Amino acid sequence: MRLDMTNAKVLFSFVGMIFAGRTAIQRIRAARTEEDRLELLDAALNVAVVVTGLLVIVRRLRANKDPE
């Protein structure tokens, strides 16, 4: 895979998603400790958004792959 501008943007998005996932997991742990169901639901939905975002990023990287 070549590192062109499009792939660089996708990789930066990937890094952002990793940090967002880390934050969402921390929020889930805090919500469980505080027994806050609404916060737990919000954090779980954020995890779903992160997973979906990662899947989109993987699809973009595969689409940008050089034909061999």
N, C-alpha and C positions, 0 to 999 in steps of 0.2 A: 504494500500500500504506500502510495506517495503521500507526502505531507504537503498538500497545497492549502490554499486559504480556506476552502470549504471544509476540508478535513480538520484543519486547525480549529475552526469555529465549532465543529461538532465535538472535538475533544475537549474544548473549554466548557461546552455545555455538559459533557459527561462529568467533568470535575465538579461543576456546580451541582449536578444531581447527586453526586456522592456526598457532598457536604449537606445538602438538603435532607438526604436520607438519614444521615447521622443525627441531624437535629430532630427529625421526626421521631426517631427511636428514643432519643433522650426525653422528648415530650411524652411519649407513651409511658416510659418508666416513671416519670414524675406524676403523671395522671393516675397511674396505678397506686402509687404511694399515697397520693392525696384522695384517692377514691372518687375522683371527679369524672363522671361518665361522659359529660359533654366534651371535656378536654380530651378524653380518651378517644371518643368518636372522631373529633377533629384531627387528632394526630394519626389515627388509623387511616383516615381518608387522605391525609398528606402522604403517607407511605404508599397508598395506591397510586397517587399522582406521580410519585418518584419512580415507581416500578414501570408505569406506563411511559414516562419520559425516557427511561433507560431503554425500553424496547424500541421506541422511536429512534433513538440515537444509534442503536445497533443496526436497525434497518437502513438508516442513512449511510452508515459506514460501509455496509455491505453493498449498497447501491453505488457508492463512489469507488468501489474496488476496481482496480485496473483489470481488464480482461487479459487472461494469460493464454 
